[in-house]
């Protein structure tokens, strides 16, 4: 079990960023592996962080990973192969279909509430 924790800070310009914190302030720079489809992501950078025992992790999203569907990246501590975190990208038509279905469900529920409210108003007059 790793003594490292990883907290996401932001994602912009195809770069995911997080802060790695060690329970041991005197720990050496961690060896981090990021995997996508069981392949290592080479564009990974670990640098000194904002505080003692902290490092900044930057993962550049490979262009081929930006595609329809759900793309998941898993971040490991290479010292003991323990999973620190993961993040996912969701894009394309499957997402649009899901959103349309959710909106239709919300509309149907809103119509049901409107009918029930109108009926209630008529009955209490």
Steps between C-alpha positions, in 0.01 A plus 500: 500500500639836395555786744417741214171676439403675179260792479379638168550873460384572145484395137553743214659504156506118494710484818370338820670632815511382858697528822674193642547510876718261698424397857877507546630857453853377427393265220677511166325607182241231421515279194157532342351301212190604307325235293245534221363182339772303685770710330721754680438869434843641421410868535506494882695749709565500877655819639550668838169596655376793703605359836733262677427139404289610202545468127302624201390236251419604143356248255474610137202327340614327179304626197390145410332470843258783426225295337133405525400312812664478840880502516651414839852569625636325810783648710728262694783528748764295317683417824228256608254502205225649716229704333503865606215635287328493164329748273269462204418696186147471362421626151306444183164359403451263795515800733254697288255208501525472877440872544202496266350208689549679834340818365202304366459332839510837677241641257268205561531540877440875474184439291379251761558754779319774304197275452497401867531864609218611271279217625578595860412866431165400343413268789577756772302788344 
